[in-house]
């Protein structure tokens, strides 16, 4: 029988704060009121119709565990409502997976891997996952939703937030990219047209995928001989890029954010009134990519807030940004 329980307490215990799993964009903010998630139930997340869930590693391969150790995987509901509807998440993920959705109609050969947000505590499986895939497959692309290992706490030293030495979500994303390239003929995809889109915490992982090919896990097989770098990247309301200690008018990246001239063409999407991850996060990343000679586009909207996914609200960004993505994919030769 599923066990329902409130776990606001467990969120506080591992230091996660902010609405919609967001990371408040201030230096050493006071503890925020926890609004999500409200309840959880033990059980492994299952795909929506048409999705095929594939483990990233064989069951006998030992993996670094999330910060909750052997806690069983759980799913639950998030709040507040987005677009008038509840959204859902998975957490305590110790065995990561990718879920593959085939394109509708003509297969262009292109693939989009989706990295949902969730503040590195959970994975927003529908709002920033399967609902994104619903749109992607309509464009004739294969969609792959990544359920990466969570939760992972970001430590603090001398009052300043630090990046974990090993990002579990990055390892999972790199492994998934290698598998997709290795199995390209099986999945009927072009191994040179595999891109990524990430939201909030997932956007931070996308930035890391784009700027490094170094893996921090033991190479398991031929999939890990493939390049883990995406062929194109889309970053939506990214997090944890900006060094907030420099002052609000400074656009210097955190010291752990490394930029490579080999990063792929990138599209950045952000709302100016994002209360969780300030617009300067995206601006700083865009300028750094541009300085490195990487083609980068930005689509900024006055309103939209944070964590809107593709759900229609009163803000134009929520209905217009998918069309901007399609046009950009055409511009860079993906579609």
C-alpha positions in Angstrom: 0.0 0.0 0.0 1.3 3.5 -0.8 2.4 5.6 2.1 1.2 9.2 2.0 2.9 11.7 4.3 3.8 15.3 4.5 7.5 15.8 4.0 8.1 19.5 4.4 10.3 18.5 7.3 12.6 16.4 5.1 12.9 19.3 2.7 14.1 21.6 5.5 16.4 18.9 6.8 18.4 18.9 3.6 18.4 22.6 3.2 16.1 23.1 0.2 14.0 26.2 0.1 11.9 28.3 -2.2 8.7 27.9 -4.2 8.5 25.3 -6.9 11.8 23.8 -5.7 13.5 27.0 -6.9 16.8 28.3 -5.4 16.3 31.8 -4.1 18.6 34.2 -6.0 20.2 35.9 -3.1 23.4 35.5 -1.0 22.7 33.6 2.2 18.9 34.1 2.2 16.9 33.4 5.3 15.0 30.1 5.4 12.1 30.4 3.0 8.6 29.2 3.7 8.3 25.7 2.2 5.3 25.3 0.0 6.1 22.2 -2.0 5.8 19.3 -2.1 2.8 18.7 0.1 2.5 15.0 0.0 4.4 12.0 -1.4 3.8 8.3 -2.0 6.4 5.6 -2.3 6.6 4.2 -5.8 8.7 4.4 -9.0 7.5 7.0 -11.5 5.9 5.5 -14.6 5.8 7.2 -18.1 2.7 8.6 -19.8 1.2 6.8 -22.8 3.7 6.0 -25.5 6.8 6.4 -23.4 9.4 3.6 -23.0 11.4 3.9 -19.8 15.0 2.7 -20.2 17.5 2.3 -17.3 20.8 4.2 -17.8 22.9 1.5 -16.2 22.5 -2.3 -15.7 21.1 -3.2 -12.2 24.5 -4.6 -11.1 26.4 -1.4 -11.7 27.0 0.4 -8.4 26.0 4.1 -8.5 26.6 6.9 -6.1 23.4 7.3 -4.1 21.3 10.5 -3.6 21.7 12.3 -0.3 18.8 10.3 1.2 20.6 7.0 0.6 18.3 4.0 0.4 15.0 5.9 0.7 12.6 4.3 -1.9 11.7 6.4 -4.9 8.6 8.5 -4.4 6.2 10.6 -6.5 3.9 13.4 -5.5 2.1 16.6 -6.2 3.5 20.1 -6.3 2.0 23.5 -5.6 1.1 26.2 -6.3 -1.0 25.4 -9.4 0.6 26.2 -12.8 -1.8 27.1 -15.6 -4.7 26.2 -13.2 -3.4 22.6 -12.8 -1.4 20.6 -10.3 2.0 19.4 -11.3 3.9 16.3 -10.3 7.4 15.2 -9.4 9.6 12.2 -8.6 12.3 12.2 -6.0 14.6 9.9 -4.0 15.7 8.7 -7.5 18.6 6.2 -7.1 18.3 4.4 -10.4 18.1 7.0 -13.2 16.2 6.4 -16.4 15.5 7.9 -19.8 12.0 7.7 -21.2 11.7 7.7 -25.0 8.8 9.1 -27.0 8.7 8.6 -30.7 8.0 11.4 -33.1 4.5 12.0 -34.5 4.2 11.9 -38.3 7.5 12.4 -40.2 10.7 11.5 -38.4 13.2 14.3 -38.9 15.9 12.2 -37.1 16.4 15.0 -34.6 16.2 14.3 -30.9 15.6 16.5 -27.8 16.6 15.3 -24.4 14.5 17.0 -21.6 16.0 17.8 -18.2 13.2 18.9 -15.9 13.8 21.2 -13.0 13.2 20.6 -9.3 15.8 22.5 -7.3 18.1 19.4 -7.3 15.6 17.9 -4.8 13.1 16.4 -7.3 12.3 16.0 -11.0 9.2 17.9 -12.2 8.1 15.0 -14.4 5.1 16.5 -16.2 5.3 20.3 -16.1 8.9 20.3 -17.3 9.1 16.8 -18.6 6.4 14.8 -20.4 4.4 17.9 -21.3 7.5 19.2 -23.1 7.8 15.9 -24.9 4.2 16.2 -26.1 5.3 19.3 -28.0 8.6 17.9 -29.2 7.2 14.8 -30.8 4.7 17.0 -32.7 7.7 18.6 -34.4 8.8 15.3 -35.8 11.5 14.8 -33.2 12.2 12.0 -30.8 11.9 13.2 -27.2 13.8 11.7 -24.3 12.9 12.7 -20.7 15.6 12.2 -18.2 14.8 11.1 -14.6 18.0 11.9 -12.9 19.3 11.1 -9.4 17.9 13.4 -6.7 18.0 14.8 -4.1 21.5 16.3 -4.0 22.3 19.0 -1.5 24.6 22.0 -2.5 26.9 22.6 0.5 27.9 25.9 2.0 31.4 27.0 3.1 31.9 30.2 5.0 28.3 31.1 4.3 28.7 30.8 0.5 27.1 28.1 -1.6 29.4 25.6 -3.3 28.8 23.2 -6.1 28.9 19.5 -5.2 32.2 17.9 -6.3 30.2 15.4 -8.4 26.9 16.3 -10.0 24.8 13.2 -10.1 22.4 14.7 -12.6 25.2 15.6 -14.9 26.5 12.0 -14.8 23.1 10.7 -15.7 22.7 13.2 -18.5 26.1 12.3 -20.0 25.3 8.6 -19.7 22.0 9.1 -21.5 23.6 11.1 -24.3 26.1 8.3 -24.8 23.4 5.7 -24.9 21.4 7.6 -27.5 24.4 8.0 -29.8 25.4 4.4 -29.4 21.9 3.2 -30.1 21.1 5.8 -32.8 20.2 3.2 -35.4 17.9 1.3 -33.0 16.1 4.5 -32.0 16.0 5.7 -35.6 17.7 9.0 -34.7 20.6 11.1 -36.1 23.5 10.8 -33.7 24.6 14.3 -34.8 21.3 16.0 -34.1 20.8 15.2 -30.4 20.1 18.3 -28.3 19.0 19.1 -24.9 16.5 21.4 -23.2 16.6 22.1 -19.4 14.5 24.0 -16.9 15.9 25.8 -13.8 18.1 23.1 -12.1 17.8 21.1 -15.4 19.0 24.2 -17.3 22.1 24.3 -15.1 22.8 20.7 -16.0 22.3 21.5 -19.7 24.9 24.3 -19.3 27.3 21.8 -17.8 26.7 19.2 -20.5 27.4 21.9 -23.1 30.7 23.0 -21.7 32.5 19.8 -20.7 33.1 16.3 -22.0 34.8 15.1 -18.8 33.0 12.3 -17.0 33.2 11.8 -13.3 32.0 8.2 -13.2 33.9 5.0 -14.3 33.4 4.2 -17.9 31.1 1.2 -18.2 30.9 0.3 -21.9 30.9 1.6 -25.5 28.2 4.2 -24.7 30.7 6.0 -22.5 33.1 6.3 -25.4 30.6 8.5 -27.2 30.7 12.3 -26.9 28.4 13.5 -24.0 28.2 17.0 -25.4 24.9 17.9 -27.0 24.6 19.2 -30.6 22.3 22.1 -29.6 21.1 23.4 -26.2 18.1 25.3 -24.9 18.3 26.8 -21.4 15.0 27.9 -19.7 15.2 30.1 -16.6 18.5 28.8 -15.6 19.8 28.6 -12.0 23.1 28.8 -10.1 25.2 30.5 -12.7 25.7 34.0 -11.3 28.1 35.0 -8.6 25.7 37.0 -6.4 28.5 38.2 -4.1 29.7 40.7 -6.8 26.7 42.9 -6.6 23.5 43.2 -8.6 25.1 45.1 -11.5 27.8 42.5 -12.0 27.4 39.7 -14.5 30.2 37.4 -13.4 29.7 33.7 -13.3 30.3 31.5 -10.3 33.8 30.2 -10.3 32.6 26.6 -10.8 30.9 27.6 -14.1 33.3 26.8 -16.9 32.7 28.0 -20.5 34.1 26.2 -23.5 34.3 27.5 -27.1 33.2 24.0 -28.1 29.7 24.5 -26.5 26.9 24.1 -29.1 24.6 26.8 -30.4 22.4 27.8 -27.5 19.0 29.4 -27.0 18.3 31.0 -23.6 14.7 31.7 -22.5 13.9 33.8 -19.4 11.3 36.1 -17.9 12.4 39.5 -16.6 10.3 39.2 -13.5 11.5 35.7 -12.5 11.4 35.8 -8.7 13.4 32.6 -8.2 16.3 32.8 -10.7 17.0 36.4 -11.6 17.2 37.4 -15.2 20.9 38.1 -14.7 21.5 34.3 -14.5 20.6 33.9 -18.1 22.2 37.2 -19.2 25.5 36.3 -17.5 25.6 32.9 -19.3 24.7 34.4 -22.6 27.5 37.0 -22.4 30.0 34.3 -21.4 29.1 32.1 -24.3 29.3 35.0 -26.7 32.7 36.0 -25.4 33.9 32.4 -26.1 32.6 32.6 -29.7 29.6 30.3 -29.1 26.5 31.2 -31.1 23.8 32.2 -28.6 20.3 33.6 -28.8 18.1 35.0 -26.1 14.4 35.4 -25.9 13.4 37.6 -23.0 9.8 38.5 -21.9 8.7 41.1 -19.4 6.5 38.7 -17.4 6.2 35.0 -16.9 7.8 34.3 -13.5 9.4 31.0 -12.9 8.6 27.3 -13.6 5.9 27.8 -16.2 6.8 25.0 -18.6 4.5 25.1 -21.6 1.3 25.7 -19.7 -0.8 28.6 -20.9 -1.2 31.5 -18.5 -2.0 35.2 -18.9 1.7 35.9 -19.7 2.6 35.8 -23.4 5.8 34.0 -22.8 3.9 30.8 -21.9 2.3 30.5 -25.3 4.9 32.1 -27.5 8.2 30.6 -26.4 7.5 27.2 -28.1 7.2 28.9 -31.4 10.4 30.7 -30.8 12.1 27.4 -30.1 10.8 25.9 -33.4 12.0 28.9 -35.4 15.4 28.7 -33.7 15.7 25.0 -34.4 15.1 25.8 -38.1 17.6 28.6 -37.9 20.4 26.3 -36.7 19.6 23.6 -39.1 18.0 21.0 -36.7 14.6 21.1 -38.4 
